[in-house]
Amino acid sequence: MPKIHIPTPLRQYAGKQPAVDVKGSTVGEALSGLVTDHPDLRRHLYTEDGKLRAFVNVYLNDEDVRYLQKEATAVQDGDNISIVPSIAGGASDWVIGKFGNCIILNLRELKGSVLV
């Protein structure tokens, strides 16, 4: 089964778990399974019309799924899916303290993404 890693601010909606094993053969199916098992997460991840929110970034084994096949990207047993909320510059100390461990810098010139 793939595992979805939940960012700290959203763990309260997933039984305070840092990661959840889910079923699914694609990223979209895995995320759908996550919100089925933890319905309070749905409003934080999806818009009213069922689309993944623009500020929610999803990574499969450290690869941004937007550069793969988005939610149709295939997953396998043992894969890691990370949910990473976007943060813009000029954030307050509170925001940095709350989300700072979830920032991913996309440094393609430096061979991939770096988790900060």
N, CA, C and O atoms as CSV, one atom per row, in Angstrom:
chain,resi,resn,atom,element,x,y,z
A,1,MET,N,N,0.834,-1.191,0.000
A,1,MET,CA,C,0.000,0.000,0.000
A,1,MET,C,C,0.875,1.250,0.000
A,1,MET,O,O,1.921,1.282,0.648
A,2,PRO,N,N,0.446,2.274,-0.725
A,2,PRO,CA,C,1.153,3.552,-0.606
A,2,PRO,C,C,0.854,4.202,0.747
A,2,PRO,O,O,-0.152,3.901,1.390
A,3,LYS,N,N,1.739,5.087,1.156
A,3,LYS,CA,C,1.579,5.800,2.422
A,3,LYS,C,C,1.484,7.287,2.115
A,3,LYS,O,O,2.287,7.822,1.352
A,4,ILE,N,N,0.492,7.958,2.716
A,4,ILE,CA,C,0.352,9.405,2.561
A,4,ILE,C,C,0.853,10.071,3.836
A,4,ILE,O,O,0.397,9.763,4.937
A,5,HIS,N,N,1.796,10.985,3.667
A,5,HIS,CA,C,2.351,11.744,4.788
A,5,HIS,C,C,1.539,13.024,4.957
A,5,HIS,O,O,1.378,13.802,4.016
A,6,ILE,N,N,1.034,13.228,6.165
A,6,ILE,CA,C,0.136,14.338,6.473
A,6,ILE,C,C,0.946,15.475,7.102
A,6,ILE,O,O,1.673,15.244,8.068
A,7,PRO,N,N,0.835,16.705,6.570
A,7,PRO,CA,C,1.554,17.813,7.203
A,7,PRO,C,C,0.976,18.113,8.589
A,7,PRO,O,O,-0.212,17.905,8.839
A,8,THR,N,N,1.818,18.595,9.462
A,8,THR,CA,C,1.433,18.841,10.858
A,8,THR,C,C,0.112,19.592,11.012
A,8,THR,O,O,-0.712,19.177,11.828
A,9,PRO,N,N,-0.136,20.681,10.267
A,9,PRO,CA,C,-1.392,21.415,10.475
A,9,PRO,C,C,-2.651,20.618,10.128
A,9,PRO,O,O,-3.736,20.948,10.608
A,10,LEU,N,N,-2.526,19.578,9.307
A,10,LEU,CA,C,-3.702,18.795,8.910
A,10,LEU,C,C,-3.869,17.509,9.713
A,10,LEU,O,O,-4.875,16.816,9.560
A,11,ARG,N,N,-2.921,17.187,10.546
A,11,ARG,CA,C,-2.992,15.929,11.299
A,11,ARG,C,C,-4.197,15.863,12.225
A,11,ARG,O,O,-4.715,14.778,12.491
A,12,GLN,N,N,-4.645,16.999,12.712
A,12,GLN,CA,C,-5.816,16.999,13.593
A,12,GLN,C,C,-7.053,16.461,12.884
A,12,GLN,O,O,-7.999,16.028,13.542
A,13,TYR,N,N,-7.060,16.482,11.552
A,13,TYR,CA,C,-8.194,15.984,10.773
A,13,TYR,C,C,-7.986,14.540,10.322
A,13,TYR,O,O,-8.842,13.966,9.649
A,14,ALA,N,N,-6.846,13.955,10.694
A,14,ALA,CA,C,-6.524,12.581,10.303
A,14,ALA,C,C,-6.160,11.750,11.532
A,14,ALA,O,O,-5.261,10.910,11.482
A,15,GLY,N,N,-6.859,11.991,12.619
A,15,GLY,CA,C,-6.605,11.231,13.832
A,15,GLY,C,C,-5.228,11.464,14.426
A,15,GLY,O,O,-4.696,10.601,15.124
A,16,LYS,N,N,-4.646,12.630,14.153
A,16,LYS,CA,C,-3.319,13.032,14.657
A,16,LYS,C,C,-2.198,12.136,14.154
A,16,LYS,O,O,-1.120,12.090,14.747
A,17,GLN,N,N,-2.450,11.424,13.062
A,17,GLN,CA,C,-1.449,10.525,12.498
A,17,GLN,C,C,-0.509,11.276,11.553
A,17,GLN,O,O,-0.973,12.081,10.746
A,18,PRO,N,N,0.789,11.034,11.635
A,18,PRO,CA,C,1.721,11.682,10.711
A,18,PRO,C,C,1.689,11.072,9.312
A,18,PRO,O,O,2.065,11.723,8.338
A,19,ALA,N,N,1.239,9.825,9.216
A,19,ALA,CA,C,1.159,9.146,7.920
A,19,ALA,C,C,0.047,8.103,7.985
A,19,ALA,O,O,-0.261,7.559,9.045
A,20,VAL,N,N,-0.546,7.841,6.819
A,20,VAL,CA,C,-1.668,6.911,6.732
A,20,VAL,C,C,-1.450,5.992,5.534
A,20,VAL,O,O,-1.161,6.467,4.436
A,21,ASP,N,N,-1.584,4.685,5.733
A,21,ASP,CA,C,-1.547,3.740,4.618
A,21,ASP,C,C,-2.899,3.774,3.925
A,21,ASP,O,O,-3.941,3.749,4.580
A,22,VAL,N,N,-2.881,3.832,2.593
A,22,VAL,CA,C,-4.120,3.914,1.818
A,22,VAL,C,C,-4.075,2.934,0.658
A,22,VAL,O,O,-3.005,2.485,0.247
A,23,LYS,N,N,-5.239,2.612,0.142
A,23,LYS,CA,C,-5.342,1.790,-1.057
A,23,LYS,C,C,-5.492,2.707,-2.255
A,23,LYS,O,O,-5.972,3.834,-2.131
A,24,GLY,N,N,-5.084,2.221,-3.403
A,24,GLY,CA,C,-5.245,2.984,-4.631
A,24,GLY,C,C,-4.122,2.684,-5.602
A,24,GLY,O,O,-2.995,2.396,-5.200
A,25,SER,N,N,-4.441,2.754,-6.880
A,25,SER,CA,C,-3.424,2.509,-7.909
A,25,SER,C,C,-2.928,3.802,-8.538
A,25,SER,O,O,-1.992,3.788,-9.338
A,26,THR,N,N,-3.559,4.932,-8.175
A,26,THR,CA,C,-3.108,6.245,-8.645
A,26,THR,C,C,-3.062,7.198,-7.452
A,26,THR,O,O,-3.625,6.915,-6.395
A,27,VAL,N,N,-2.391,8.316,-7.638
A,27,VAL,CA,C,-2.353,9.336,-6.591
A,27,VAL,C,C,-3.771,9.790,-6.262
A,27,VAL,O,O,-4.114,9.949,-5.090
A,28,GLY,N,N,-4.594,9.998,-7.281
A,28,GLY,CA,C,-5.970,10.434,-7.064
A,28,GLY,C,C,-6.778,9.438,-6.255
A,28,GLY,O,O,-7.528,9.828,-5.361
A,29,GLU,N,N,-6.633,8.145,-6.561
A,29,GLU,CA,C,-7.350,7.117,-5.802
A,29,GLU,C,C,-6.865,7.072,-4.356
A,29,GLU,O,O,-7.662,6.893,-3.435
A,30,ALA,N,N,-5.569,7.234,-4.160
A,30,ALA,CA,C,-5.017,7.233,-2.805
A,30,ALA,C,C,-5.557,8.416,-2.003
A,30,ALA,O,O,-5.957,8.257,-0.849
A,31,LEU,N,N,-5.568,9.605,-2.616
A,31,LEU,CA,C,-6.102,10.786,-1.929
A,31,LEU,C,C,-7.595,10.639,-1.659
A,31,LEU,O,O,-8.088,11.059,-0.613
A,32,SER,N,N,-8.305,10.044,-2.602
A,32,SER,CA,C,-9.736,9.805,-2.419
A,32,SER,C,C,-9.970,8.863,-1.234
A,32,SER,O,O,-10.878,9.075,-0.430
A,33,GLY,N,N,-9.145,7.829,-1.140
A,33,GLY,CA,C,-9.240,6.917,-0.006
A,33,GLY,C,C,-8.942,7.609,1.312
A,33,GLY,O,O,-9.565,7.322,2.334
A,34,LEU,N,N,-7.982,8.526,1.277
A,34,LEU,CA,C,-7.636,9.281,2.482
A,34,LEU,C,C,-8.823,10.094,2.977
A,34,LEU,O,O,-9.150,10.056,4.163
A,35,VAL,N,N,-9.474,10.832,2.076
A,35,VAL,CA,C,-10.591,11.678,2.514
A,35,VAL,C,C,-11.853,10.863,2.795
A,35,VAL,O,O,-12.743,11.332,3.505
A,36,THR,N,N,-11.940,9.661,2.253
A,36,THR,CA,C,-13.046,8.774,2.617
A,36,THR,C,C,-12.866,8.300,4.058
A,36,THR,O,O,-13.819,8.273,4.837
A,37,ASP,N,N,-11.633,7.928,4.402
A,37,ASP,CA,C,-11.344,7.471,5.763
A,37,ASP,C,C,-11.308,8.619,6.771
A,37,ASP,O,O,-11.586,8.420,7.953
A,38,HIS,N,N,-10.966,9.815,6.302
A,38,HIS,CA,C,-10.843,10.994,7.170
A,38,HIS,C,C,-11.578,12.163,6.510
A,38,HIS,O,O,-10.939,13.067,5.972
A,39,PRO,N,N,-12.916,12.154,6.545
A,39,PRO,CA,C,-13.716,13.135,5.806
A,39,PRO,C,C,-13.458,14.593,6.174
A,39,PRO,O,O,-13.707,15.478,5.356
A,40,ASP,N,N,-12.972,14.864,7.368
A,40,ASP,CA,C,-12.689,16.254,7.744
A,40,ASP,C,C,-11.548,16.851,6.923
A,40,ASP,O,O,-11.414,18.073,6.854
A,41,LEU,N,N,-10.735,16.017,6.308
A,41,LEU,CA,C,-9.639,16.505,5.460
A,41,LEU,C,C,-10.132,17.051,4.125
A,41,LEU,O,O,-9.473,17.892,3.515
A,42,ARG,N,N,-11.287,16.576,3.669
A,42,ARG,CA,C,-11.762,16.915,2.319
A,42,ARG,C,C,-11.773,18.423,2.062
A,42,ARG,O,O,-11.256,18.872,1.039
A,43,ARG,N,N,-12.341,19.193,2.951
A,43,ARG,CA,C,-12.463,20.637,2.705
A,43,ARG,C,C,-11.108,21.339,2.690
A,43,ARG,O,O,-10.984,22.430,2.133
A,44,HIS,N,N,-10.105,20.732,3.289
A,44,HIS,CA,C,-8.768,21.323,3.296
A,44,HIS,C,C,-7.978,20.971,2.039
A,44,HIS,O,O,-7.054,21.692,1.663
A,45,LEU,N,N,-8.335,19.873,1.393
A,45,LEU,CA,C,-7.593,19.422,0.215
A,45,LEU,C,C,-8.302,19.708,-1.101
A,45,LEU,O,O,-7.652,19.918,-2.126
A,46,TYR,N,N,-9.640,19.717,-1.079
A,46,TYR,CA,C,-10.416,19.833,-2.310
A,46,TYR,C,C,-11.339,21.047,-2.293
A,46,TYR,O,O,-11.794,21.492,-1.239
A,47,THR,N,N,-11.604,21.572,-3.496
A,47,THR,CA,C,-12.583,22.646,-3.650
A,47,THR,C,C,-13.983,22.046,-3.589
A,47,THR,O,O,-14.146,20.827,-3.541
A,48,GLU,N,N,-14.986,22.911,-3.591
A,48,GLU,CA,C,-16.383,22.448,-3.565
A,48,GLU,C,C,-16.716,21.568,-4.766
A,48,GLU,O,O,-17.539,20.658,-4.662
A,49,ASP,N,N,-16.074,21.837,-5.912
A,49,ASP,CA,C,-16.355,21.040,-7.113
A,49,ASP,C,C,-15.430,19.828,-7.248
A,49,ASP,O,O,-15.364,19.214,-8.313
A,50,GLY,N,N,-14.717,19.484,-6.176
A,50,GLY,CA,C,-13.948,18.244,-6.159
A,50,GLY,C,C,-12.553,18.308,-6.750
A,50,GLY,O,O,-11.927,17.267,-6.951
A,51,LYS,N,N,-12.051,19.495,-7.034
A,51,LYS,CA,C,-10.696,19.629,-7.577
A,51,LYS,C,C,-9.716,19.875,-6.430
A,51,LYS,O,O,-10.045,20.526,-5.438
A,52,LEU,N,N,-8.512,19.342,-6.590
A,52,LEU,CA,C,-7.473,19.571,-5.595
A,52,LEU,C,C,-7.197,21.065,-5.509
A,52,LEU,O,O,-7.023,21.719,-6.538
A,53,ARG,N,N,-7.154,21.606,-4.316
A,53,ARG,CA,C,-6.933,23.046,-4.140
A,53,ARG,C,C,-5.580,23.450,-4.716
A,53,ARG,O,O,-4.617,22.684,-4.676
A,54,ALA,N,N,-5.525,24.678,-5.256
A,54,ALA,CA,C,-4.320,25.175,-5.926
A,54,ALA,C,C,-3.122,25.251,-4.986
A,54,ALA,O,O,-1.985,25.086,-5.429
A,55,PHE,N,N,-3.352,25.496,-3.701
A,55,PHE,CA,C,-2.232,25.635,-2.771
A,55,PHE,C,C,-1.791,24.313,-2.153
A,55,PHE,O,O,-0.892,24.292,-1.312
A,56,VAL,N,N,-2.414,23.211,-2.563
A,56,VAL,CA,C,-2.029,21.895,-2.057
A,56,VAL,C,C,-1.122,21.234,-3.088
A,56,VAL,O,O,-1.545,20.942,-4.207
A,57,ASN,N,N,0.109,21.007,-2.704
A,57,ASN,CA,C,1.071,20.340,-3.577
A,57,ASN,C,C,1.191,18.887,-3.148
A,57,ASN,O,O,1.204,18.578,-1.957
A,58,VAL,N,N,1.278,18.003,-4.130
A,58,VAL,CA,C,1.361,16.577,-3.842
A,58,VAL,C,C,2.631,16.031,-4.495
A,58,VAL,O,O,2.905,16.280,-5.669
A,59,TYR,N,N,3.382,15.292,-3.714
A,59,TYR,CA,C,4.636,14.704,-4.183
A,59,TYR,C,C,4.556,13.191,-4.047
A,59,TYR,O,O,4.065,12.669,-3.047
A,60,LEU,N,N,5.044,12.500,-5.063
A,60,LEU,CA,C,5.155,11.045,-5.031
A,60,LEU,C,C,6.638,10.720,-4.993
A,60,LEU,O,O,7.364,10.986,-5.950
A,61,ASN,N,N,7.086,10.145,-3.886
A,61,ASN,CA,C,8.509,9.827,-3.724
A,61,ASN,C,C,9.387,11.025,-4.079
A,61,ASN,O,O,10.364,10.885,-4.814
A,62,ASP,N,N,9.044,12.186,-3.564
A,62,ASP,CA,C,9.794,13.440,-3.746
A,62,ASP,C,C,9.688,14.050,-5.141
A,62,ASP,O,O,10.415,14.996,-5.444
A,63,GLU,N,N,8.810,13.540,-5.995
A,63,GLU,CA,C,8.580,14.117,-7.327
A,63,GLU,C,C,7.220,14.807,-7.331
A,63,GLU,O,O,6.216,14.208,-6.945
A,64,ASP,N,N,7.187,16.039,-7.756
A,64,ASP,CA,C,5.950,16.817,-7.836
A,64,ASP,C,C,5.044,16.183,-8.892
A,64,ASP,O,O,5.425,16.095,-10.059
A,65,VAL,N,N,3.845,15.740,-8.494
A,65,VAL,CA,C,2.958,15.047,-9.437
A,65,VAL,C,C,2.457,15.959,-10.552
A,65,VAL,O,O,1.969,15.470,-11.570
A,66,ARG,N,N,2.570,17.285,-10.377
A,66,ARG,CA,C,2.182,18.203,-11.459
A,66,ARG,C,C,3.077,18.012,-12.673
A,66,ARG,O,O,2.670,18.305,-13.797
A,67,TYR,N,N,4.299,17.521,-12.456
A,67,TYR,CA,C,5.238,17.296,-13.553
A,67,TYR,C,C,5.247,15.841,-13.994
A,67,TYR,O,O,6.026,15.457,-14.866
A,68,LEU,N,N,4.393,15.041,-13.400
A,68,LEU,CA,C,4.220,13.649,-13.813
A,68,LEU,C,C,2.871,13.585,-14.530
A,68,LEU,O,O,2.681,14.252,-15.548
A,69,GLN,N,N,1.940,12.794,-14.013
A,69,GLN,CA,C,0.614,12.722,-14.620
A,69,GLN,C,C,-0.471,13.199,-13.660
A,69,GLN,O,O,-1.603,12.717,-13.679
A,70,LYS,N,N,-0.094,14.151,-12.830
A,70,LYS,CA,C,-1.001,14.743,-11.844
A,70,LYS,C,C,-1.649,13.649,-11.008
A,70,LYS,O,O,-0.962,12.738,-10.546
A,71,GLU,N,N,-2.953,13.724,-10.808
A,71,GLU,CA,C,-3.626,12.736,-9.964
A,71,GLU,C,C,-3.731,11.368,-10.626
A,71,GLU,O,O,-4.048,10.384,-9.958
A,72,ALA,N,N,-3.470,11.289,-11.926
A,72,ALA,CA,C,-3.492,10.008,-12.632
A,72,ALA,C,C,-2.161,9.263,-12.514
A,72,ALA,O,O,-2.022,8.163,-13.050
A,73,THR,N,N,-1.193,9.841,-11.829
A,73,THR,CA,C,0.113,9.207,-11.649
A,73,THR,C,C,-0.048,7.886,-10.902
A,73,THR,O,O,-0.667,7.837,-9.839
A,74,ALA,N,N,0.509,6.821,-11.462
A,74,ALA,CA,C,0.405,5.491,-10.857
A,74,ALA,C,C,1.223,5.407,-9.571
A,74,ALA,O,O,2.297,5.997,-9.463
A,75,VAL,N,N,0.698,4.665,-8.605
A,75,VAL,CA,C,1.416,4.402,-7.358
A,75,VAL,C,C,1.531,2.900,-7.152
A,75,VAL,O,O,0.732,2.118,-7.667
A,76,GLN,N,N,2.545,2.519,-6.387
A,76,GLN,CA,C,2.791,1.111,-6.088
A,76,GLN,C,C,2.926,0.930,-4.583
A,76,GLN,O,O,3.053,1.898,-3.834
A,77,ASP,N,N,2.896,-0.327,-4.158
A,77,ASP,CA,C,3.130,-0.621,-2.747
A,77,ASP,C,C,4.464,-0.028,-2.329
A,77,ASP,O,O,5.458,-0.137,-3.047
A,78,GLY,N,N,4.476,0.593,-1.171
A,78,GLY,CA,C,5.707,1.168,-0.647
A,78,GLY,C,C,5.983,2.594,-1.083
A,78,GLY,O,O,6.918,3.218,-0.580
A,79,ASP,N,N,5.183,3.131,-2.016
A,79,ASP,CA,C,5.376,4.518,-2.437
A,79,ASP,C,C,4.971,5.467,-1.317
A,79,ASP,O,O,4.121,5.148,-0.485
A,80,ASN,N,N,5.597,6.634,-1.315
A,80,ASN,CA,C,5.293,7.679,-0.342
A,80,ASN,C,C,4.702,8.884,-1.045
A,80,ASN,O,O,5.295,9.430,-1.976
A,81,ILE,N,N,3.527,9.293,-0.592
A,81,ILE,CA,C,2.846,10.474,-1.114
A,81,ILE,C,C,2.889,11.525,-0.012
A,81,ILE,O,O,2.500,11.262,1.126
A,82,SER,N,N,3.363,12.715,-0.359
A,82,SER,CA,C,3.440,13.799,0.618
A,82,SER,C,C,2.517,14.929,0.206
A,82,SER,O,O,2.504,15.346,-0.952
A,83,ILE,N,N,1.746,15.419,1.161
A,83,ILE,CA,C,0.891,16.589,0.953
A,83,ILE,C,C,1.643,17.777,1.534
A,83,ILE,O,O,2.028,17.774,2.703
A,84,VAL,N,N,1.847,18.798,0.698
A,84,VAL,CA,C,2.626,19.959,1.126
A,84,VAL,C,C,1.849,21.229,0.794
A,84,VAL,O,O,1.693,21.561,-0.381
A,85,PRO,N,N,1.357,21.950,1.813
A,85,PRO,CA,C,0.660,23.207,1.531
A,85,PRO,C,C,1.649,24.272,1.071
A,85,PRO,O,O,2.759,24.363,1.594
A,86,SER,N,N,1.241,25.080,0.088
A,86,SER,CA,C,2.090,26.172,-0.404
A,86,SER,C,C,2.137,27.303,0.600
A,86,SER,O,O,1.190,27.541,1.350
A,87,ILE,N,N,3.256,27.988,0.595
A,87,ILE,CA,C,3.417,29.172,1.432
A,87,ILE,C,C,4.121,30.227,0.597
A,87,ILE,O,O,5.134,29.947,-0.044
A,88,ALA,N,N,3.584,31.440,0.606
A,88,ALA,CA,C,4.193,32.545,-0.137
A,88,ALA,C,C,5.102,33.339,0.788
A,88,ALA,O,O,5.034,33.203,2.010
A,89,GLY,N,N,5.943,34.160,0.202
A,89,GLY,CA,C,6.858,34.997,0.976
A,89,GLY,C,C,6.115,35.996,1.838
A,89,GLY,O,O,4.925,36.240,1.638
A,90,GLY,N,N,6.819,36.571,2.795
A,90,GLY,CA,C,6.228,37.569,3.667
A,90,GLY,C,C,5.367,36.978,4.759
A,90,GLY,O,O,4.526,37.674,5.328
A,91,ALA,N,N,5.558,35.709,5.063
A,91,ALA,CA,C,4.744,35.049,6.070
A,91,ALA,C,C,5.088,35.557,7.465
A,91,ALA,O,O,6.219,35.954,7.744
A,92,SER,N,N,4.095,35.534,8.315
A,92,SER,CA,C,4.301,35.935,9.708
A,92,SER,C,C,5.086,34.852,10.447
A,92,SER,O,O,5.213,33.727,9.962
A,93,ASP,N,N,5.606,35.197,11.611
A,93,ASP,CA,C,6.323,34.221,12.426
A,93,ASP,C,C,5.425,33.041,12.784
A,93,ASP,O,O,5.888,31.902,12.847
A,94,TRP,N,N,4.127,33.315,13.021
A,94,TRP,CA,C,3.187,32.242,13.347
A,94,TRP,C,C,3.083,31.246,12.200
A,94,TRP,O,O,3.133,30.035,12.419
A,95,VAL,N,N,2.937,31.753,10.970
A,95,VAL,CA,C,2.819,30.873,9.800
A,95,VAL,C,C,4.102,30.078,9.614
A,95,VAL,O,O,4.056,28.874,9.362
A,96,ILE,N,N,5.236,30.735,9.736
A,96,ILE,CA,C,6.509,30.029,9.577
A,96,ILE,C,C,6.651,28.947,10.644
A,96,ILE,O,O,7.099,27.840,10.347
A,97,GLY,N,N,6.274,29.257,11.880
A,97,GLY,CA,C,6.334,28.265,12.943
A,97,GLY,C,C,5.387,27.107,12.715
A,97,GLY,O,O,5.701,25.965,13.049
A,98,LYS,N,N,4.229,27.400,12.145
A,98,LYS,CA,C,3.206,26.372,11.932
A,98,LYS,C,C,3.509,25.497,10.718
A,98,LYS,O,O,3.306,24.284,10.759
A,99,PHE,N,N,3.998,26.115,9.631
A,99,PHE,CA,C,4.174,25.395,8.380
A,99,PHE,C,C,5.629,25.276,7.933
A,99,PHE,O,O,5.896,24.668,6.896
A,100,GLY,N,N,6.556,25.827,8.666
A,100,GLY,CA,C,7.947,25.876,8.229
A,100,GLY,C,C,8.553,24.531,7.892
A,100,GLY,O,O,9.398,24.442,7.002
A,101,ASN,N,N,8.136,23.477,8.590
A,101,ASN,CA,C,8.696,22.161,8.309
A,101,ASN,C,C,8.054,21.504,7.092
A,101,ASN,O,O,8.380,20.362,6.771
A,102,CYS,N,N,7.152,22.200,6.413
A,102,CYS,CA,C,6.462,21.634,5.257
A,102,CYS,C,C,6.863,22.311,3.948
A,102,CYS,O,O,6.296,22.003,2.900
A,103,ILE,N,N,7.815,23.213,3.990
A,103,ILE,CA,C,8.180,23.952,2.785
A,103,ILE,C,C,9.100,23.098,1.922
A,103,ILE,O,O,10.073,22.527,2.412
A,104,ILE,N,N,8.784,23.017,0.640
A,104,ILE,CA,C,9.666,22.334,-0.305
A,104,ILE,C,C,10.174,23.360,-1.291
A,104,ILE,O,O,9.390,24.066,-1.924
A,105,LEU,N,N,11.469,23.444,-1.420
A,105,LEU,CA,C,12.074,24.331,-2.401
A,105,LEU,C,C,12.305,23.527,-3.661
A,105,LEU,O,O,12.948,22.478,-3.625
A,106,ASN,N,N,11.795,24.003,-4.752
A,106,ASN,CA,C,11.926,23.291,-6.007
A,106,ASN,C,C,13.174,23.793,-6.720
A,106,ASN,O,O,13.132,24.825,-7.390
A,107,LEU,N,N,14.266,23.083,-6.584
A,107,LEU,CA,C,15.546,23.486,-7.142
A,107,LEU,C,C,15.932,22.508,-8.247
A,107,LEU,O,O,16.848,21.702,-8.082
A,108,ARG,N,N,15.234,22.585,-9.361
A,108,ARG,CA,C,15.460,21.642,-10.453
A,108,ARG,C,C,16.916,21.646,-10.924
A,108,ARG,O,O,17.450,20.600,-11.291
A,109,GLU,N,N,17.567,22.834,-10.914
A,109,GLU,CA,C,18.959,22.888,-11.356
A,109,GLU,C,C,19.875,22.113,-10.420
A,109,GLU,O,O,20.980,21.729,-10.802
A,110,LEU,N,N,19.418,21.886,-9.203
A,110,LEU,CA,C,20.229,21.177,-8.221
A,110,LEU,C,C,19.750,19.740,-8.054
A,110,LEU,O,O,19.810,19.183,-6.958
A,111,LYS,N,N,19.280,19.152,-9.130
A,111,LYS,CA,C,18.886,17.741,-9.174
A,111,LYS,C,C,17.703,17.414,-8.277
A,111,LYS,O,O,17.825,16.593,-7.368
A,112,GLY,N,N,16.567,18.041,-8.520
A,112,GLY,CA,C,15.345,17.661,-7.830
A,112,GLY,C,C,14.921,18.627,-6.754
A,112,GLY,O,O,15.334,19.787,-6.730
A,113,SER,N,N,14.098,18.133,-5.874
A,113,SER,CA,C,13.529,18.962,-4.820
A,113,SER,C,C,14.271,18.733,-3.517
A,113,SER,O,O,14.770,17.639,-3.251
A,114,VAL,N,N,14.333,19.754,-2.731
A,114,VAL,CA,C,14.998,19.686,-1.439
A,114,VAL,C,C,13.958,19.937,-0.363
A,114,VAL,O,O,13.269,20.956,-0.399
A,115,LEU,N,N,13.830,19.031,0.587
A,115,LEU,CA,C,12.893,19.207,1.695
A,115,LEU,C,C,13.602,19.966,2.796
A,115,LEU,O,O,14.662,19.555,3.267
A,116,VAL,N,N,13.005,21.081,3.204
A,116,VAL,CA,C,13.614,21.926,4.238
A,116,VAL,C,C,12.911,21.681,5.550
A,116,VAL,O,O,13.262,22.289,6.561
